[in-house]
Every structure is written in structure tokens, then in C-alpha cells.
Amino acid sequence: MMSRLENIRRSYMALTERLGDPDVIADSTLLMKVMSDRSQSEEVVNTYENYKQLLQELEEARGLFQDAGDDPELKEMAREEIKLIEPQLEDLEEQIKVLLLPKDPNDNRNIMLEIRAGTGGSEASIFAGDLVDVYRKYITSLGWQASIIDFSPGDDGGYKNVVMEVKGDKVYSRMKWEAGVHRVQRVPATESQGRVHTSTATVAVMPECDEVDVKIDPKDIEMSTMRSGGAGGQNVNKVETAVDLLHKPSGIRIKCTQERSQLKNKELAMKMLMSKLYDIENEKREMEERARRGSQVGTGGRSEKIRTYNWKDSRCSDHRLGQNYPLSQFLNGDLSSMHDEMIAKDQEELLRALSEEKAAV
């Protein structure tokens, strides 16, 4: 472990030096990449430096104990110092183990967030709208930015389907825990008899990608244009600005009407298509990896039921964690504690899997 930490520290120092290179400073894209690469190892390096400092202090305290001879006060002082340092070192060792765990390569990416009404008719659409409101609150609390890039309104409010682009710091690392089926149990506003209905909405969290990640043959794309209709000015209604894009090999169809120009709608549609295709491959890889290590965190698939929201009991139940939370906490967009516990559980499983692999060697 120490040799690996030394290698990370040397790489970090080299990246720090590059930040002062005039050629790097002059190239904004390269500068951003160097800064990003450096930031990914910064916490590991700082924790490692603290660990080395404590190791030195422990060695000095043990030396003092040996040199104290028959001086009981000096020996007691050294003994207390050792007792103080040892648990701190153990804590840092555990932190370093977690920091060195394999990282999800998508964690730093922005996302396309798709929320689709499931079973339950109009109530499912209303619930999908509730999820949009919750996520907007959470996104704002973290200083991220979100914009709706496509939607289909529900008949009685909410959304049949909505796609949001979310940008910020490590968006996927937290929002990926929202992927799956969300189930709500409540009396719908449209219910006249006061009966509790069960409805669902499906959340897909797709890492944003580009042409480097996904290769699309132009021959596989069938595109048509149409008038957008609705609000947005005369240009939107009279000119064919909306785009209907079909990816023939996968059967994925995307309609984009949000922008006022056909070119921008085409760019958005292609962006959504790349994210969907990348997400399909990413989900396969994650399923294989979770199966390999016997994960109990969940499949991460969009068909997995992850939470139930019970209005009568004011309860939000996370089925992966086996825990209940106040419904008001969720509705206020306070998802951080749920995500923190999911991350901790995933880290525990990674540590266990690594320990078992070492034991098997």
C-alpha cells in the first residue's frame, strides 16, 4: 500500500508542477484536465501526508519511552502520547483504504436524468412531477444546475416523461443512487372515494458522454423534422424546428422540441441518444461487476424497486438500505443522508470483496 501511495504522491507533485507550465496555462482545455486529474488524488495525498506525519510522531514517542530509563514521569508522558497516536493512525489507515478503492469512472460526469410515469395513470404522472420538484430542491442545495430539455405533460398535471440535464461537481456519483422504480402509496387528488392507490415512476440516470465514448454511424440515424407547436413565438410554430430522431439498431426514438432552431434540437437529440446508448453499455458492465462481487446494494437497473413513499404513514422506505426515513425529509429534497449511506454500504462491499480476493490468493 505504501508504494502505491508514494506513486500517487509523485504523480500529484508532477501535476502540481505542470500547473506552472506556460504551455499548460495557455491551453485552457489542457489546464482544466490537469487541474481535474490533480484534484482526484488531492485527498489521498493529503491523508497520506497526515499518516506519514503521525508515523513519525509515533516513532519519536516510542524512542522517548525507550530513552526515559528510570524516569517514571517521562515514561508516562511517552506512553500517553503513544496511546493518543495509535488510534488516529488506525482511523487514517481505514480512510486510505476507502480512498484507494476502485472508482466508478463515471462519477465525475454530468447526467441526463429521465423520469417516466409508470403504472397508475394520471396519478403516476403527478408523482413524476413530485419527483422533479424533489430533485430540483436537491440539485439547488448542492449548487448544481438543471434544465429541462424534453418533456411530455401529464393529462392532470405532472409529466408522462421528462428529461433534465444536470451539471455540477460529481453529479453522477450521487444521483446514480436514484436510478430505479419509485413507488408511491397515497390517495390521489383525482380519487373521489378516498381510496389509497399505488403508482410508480421510473428514474434513469445516464452519464453524459461524447463522440469519444460512443461511436454512432450516421447511416444508422433516421431523422425527420416537424413544427413544434405550442408557445415559443411565430418561428417555433411556422418553421420545422422540432426533430424526430430514430437510431435503427437499438430502436431508440428521441423527439426534441425545446430549442427554437432545428440545429440545436438536433444537437440535443444526439446528446440524449449518446447518453442512452452509453447508459445501456454502462448498465451491463455494472450488472456484471455487482454479480461478480455478490452485491447487496442493488442492481442499479431501472427495473429495480428502490423506494416506497407512504403518505398515510409519512414514511419513505429505502429497500436497498432496509431503512425508513421521514417522508418530509425526502419531499424537502434532503437526499444527502440516503446517498451517504448508499455510498458507505457500497464501500463496505468493495472492501469485503477485496479482502476475500486477497484471502483466496
VOKOLMAR-102695 format. One record per residue (C-alpha): residue in three letters; z, x, y. Coordinates in steps of 0.02 Angstrom, whole numbers, plus 32768, in hexadecimal, padded with zeros to 4 digits. Layout:
N
ALAZXY...
END
This chain:
361
MET800080008000MET802B808D8079SER7F8080E08067ARG7F2B803A8089LEU7F9780218124GLU7F6C80D08161ASN7EB380AA814EILE7EC6800981B2ARG7F2680688239ARG7E9F80EE8246SER7E1780698252TYR7E7C801082D9MET7E8F80B0833EALA7DD480D3832FLEU7DAD8024836FTHR7E28803D83FFGLU7DCB80DC8430ARG7D248080842ALEU7D63800684ADGLY7D5880968529ASP7CA780C684F6PRO7C2D80A58588ASP7BA5806D850DVAL7C1A7FEB84C2ILE7C557FB0856DALA7BA07F9A85A5ASP7B767F2B8510SER7BD97E89851FTHR7BAE7E4F846DLEU7BE37EF48421LEU7C807EF9848DMET7CB37E4B8450LYS7C977E80839BVAL7D007F1E83AEMET7D8B7EBC8403SER7D847E388379ASP7D897EBA82EDARG7E1B7F138342SER7E7E7E73835BGLN7E717E4882A1SER7ED47EE48271GLU7F487EEB8308GLU7FD77E8982B9VAL7FCE7EF18219VAL7FD27F94827AASN80647F5E82EBTHR80C97F248254TYR80A27FC681F9GLU80DA802E8290ASN817F7FCE8295TYR81927FEA81DALYS817680A681ECGLN81F480AE827CLEU827880568212LEU825480C9817FGLN8276815E81F0GLU831681108230LEU834E80EE817DGLU832C81A2814CGLU839181DE81E1ALA8422816981B8ARG842681A68104GLY8422825A8142LEU84B3823681B5PHE851581EC8123GLN84F5828980BBASP852782FD814BALA85C4829A8178GLY862A82F880F6ASP86DF82C080FDASP86CD826381A3PRO86EF81AC8172GLU86BE8164821CLEU861581BB821CLYS85F581868168GLU862280D28191MET85AF80D38229ALA851F811681BFARG854380988134GLU853D800781B2GLU8499804981F8ILE844E804F8148LYS848A7F9D8123LEU84397F6381C5ILE83907FB981A8GLU83717F9380EFPRO835D7ED480FFGLN82EC7EEC8197LEU827D7F5E812EGLU82767EDC80A3ASP82417E568120LEU81B97EC78166GLU817B7EEF80B6GLU81667E368093GLN810C7E1D813AILE80967EAD8112LYS80707E658065VAL803E7DC080B5LEU7FD77E17813DLEU7F787E7880B7LEU7F4A7DDD8053PRO7E8F7DB98047LYS7E567D5A80E1ASP7DE67CC280E0PRO7D467D07812EASN7D2E7C64818CASP7DD97C5D81DEASN7D9D7CA08286ARG7D0B7C268293ASN7CF57B8C82FEILE7CD37AEB82A0MET7C6F7A4C8293LEU7CEC79C18270GLU7CA47926821EILE7D0C7888820BARG7CBE77FC81A6ALA7D04774D8189GLY7D1E772B80CFTHR7D56768F8073GLY7DA1760480DCGLY7D1575C2814BSER7D3D75B48205GLU7DF075F081EAALA7DAE769481A0SER7D4776AE823FILE7DDE768A82ACPHE7E4477068245ALA7DBA77898259GLY7DCD776F8315ASP7E8977898305LEU7E69782F82ACVAL7DF67865833AASP7E82784083B8VAL7F0078A48350TYR7E8D793A833FARG7E65793883F9LYS7F1F79428421TYR7F3679D283A6ILE7E9C7A2E83E6THR7EDA7A1E849ASER7F887A5C846CLEU7F3D7AFC8425GLY7ECC7B1B84BATRP7E2D7AFC8456GLN7D967A998493ALA7D427A08843CSER7CA579A68460ILE7C5779148402ILE7BA5794183D2ASP7B7878A8836BPHE7BC978008342SER7BAB77528301PRO7C2576D08349GLY7C83765582DBASP7C63759B82EBASP7D1575788327GLY7D3E76208374GLY7D5476D18336TYR7CC7772A82DCLYS7C617714823FASN7C3A77CD824FVAL7C5E785182D2VAL7C38790B82DCMET7C9A797D8353GLU7C7D7A33837CVAL7D247A8E838ELYS7D307B3983DFGLY7DC67BAB83F4ASP7E2F7C3383A5LYS7E297C2F82E5VAL7E017B7682E0TYR7DCD7B718229SER7E6D7BC981F0ARG7ED27B2E821FMET7E597A9C821ELYS7E1E7AC2816CTRP7EC07A71812FGLU7E8279C98172ALA7DEC79C180FCGLY7DF37934807EVAL7E18787A8072HIS7E98782D80E8ARG7EDF778580B2VAL7F3277068125GLN7F9F767180F2ARG7FBC75F3817DVAL7F97754481BDPRO7EEE75518214ALA7ED5750A82C2THR7E4B749E8275GLU7EC2745581EFSER7EFB73A38219GLN7F6E738B8181GLY7FDC742481A0ARG7FAD747780FCVAL7FB5753480E6HIS7F0C758380C4THR7EE4762F807FSER7E54768980D3THR7E12773A80CFALA7DB677B98139THR7D6A785D80FFVAL7D7A78FD8164ALA7D02798E814CVAL7D297A3581A2MET7C8E7AA281A7PRO7C927B5581E8GLU7C0E7B74826CCYS7B8A7BF08238ASP7AE37C37826FGLU7A3C7C718229VAL7A8F7D0B81DFASP7B007C9E8170VAL7A7F7C1A813FLYS79C57C338127ILE795E7B95813EASP78A57B928118PRO784C7B3081A2LYS77DF7AE28119ASP787B7A8D80D4ILE78987A318178GLU784C7988819FMET786C79538252SER784178B782B3THR786D78808364MET789B77D983B0ARG78E3778D844DSER799F779A845AGLY79C476F284AAGLY7A6A76C484F9ALA7AB777108594GLY7A7D77B485DCGLY79F87791865DGLN79407766865AASN790B78098608VAL797677E7856EASN792C77398555LYS7875775D857EVAL785B78098531GLU786C7835847ATHR790578A6848CALA7960787783EAVAL794178DE834DASP794378A68297LEU794879408226LEU793979418168HIS795B79DA80FCLYS78F179B28064PRO79437A237FE0SER79F379E07FFFGLY79C87932803DILE7A39794B80D5ARG7A0178DF8167ILE7A3F78F88218LYS7A1D788C82B0CYS7A4878D58359THR7A40786D83F7GLN7AC778B68468GLU7A63792A84D7ARG79E378F6855ASER795B796B851BGLN790379708474LEU79167A2E846BLYS79D37A27847EASN79E1799C83FDLYS79777A028384GLU79E87A9B839FLEU7A837A308380ALA7A3779E182E4MET7A0B7A8D829ELYS7ABB7ACB82C6MET7B077A388269LEU7A907A5281D6MET7ABD7B0B81C6SER7B777AE081CALYS7B607A5C8142LEU7AFD7AD180D1TYR7B777B5F80EEASP7C087AE980CAILE7BBD7AB58023GLU7BB27B6A7FE9ASN7C5D7B918033GLU7CAC7AFF7FD7LYS7C637B3D7F32ARG7CAC7BEB7F4EGLU7D577BA57F7EMET7D5C7B327EE6GLU7D347BC47E74GLU7DB97C327EC6ARG7E3F7BAA7EBFALA7E167B877E09ARG7E217C407DE3ARG7ED17C4E7E27GLY7F0B7BA17DEFSER7F2B7B687EA0GLN7FA47ADA7EBEVAL7F7D7AD17F78GLY7EEA7A5D7F58THR7E317A667F38GLY7E037A697FF0GLY7D7679F17FC3ARG7D49795A802ASER7D6B78E57F96GLU7E21791C7F88LYS7EA278A07FC9ILE7F107909803AARG7F7D7890809CTHR7FB677DB80A4TYR7FEF778B8147ASN806476F7812ETRP807D769281CDLYS810476208184ASP817576B28157SER813C771F81EBARG811777A8816DCYS8091782C8159SER808B787280A7ASP803379168083HIS800779137FC9ARG7FE379CE7FBDLEU808D79FE8001GLY80EA796C7FB2GLN8140794C8059ASN815478BC80D3TYR814C78C98190PRO816E784B821BLEU80CE77EA823ESER80ED77FF82F9GLN80E478BD82E3PHE803478AE829DLEU7FF9782D831CASN8035789F83A9GLY7FC379288368ASP80527996832DLEU7FFF79E18294SER803D7A9482A8SER80D17A878230MET80637A3881A8HIS7FE17AC181BCASP80657B4A81BEGLU80AC7B09811AMET7FFF7B0080CCILE7FDC7BB48102ALA80847BED80BCLYS80647B958016ASP7FB77BE28009GLN80007C8F802EGLU80857C777FA7GLU7FFF7C4F7F28LEU7F977CE67F5BLEU802F7D577F49ARG80577D0B7E9FALA7FA27D217E65LEU7FA07DD77E9FSER80467DF77E48GLU80057DAC7DA5GLU7F657E137DB0LYS7FCA7EB37DC6ALA803B7E857D34ALA7FA37E677CC5VAL7F597F137CE9
END
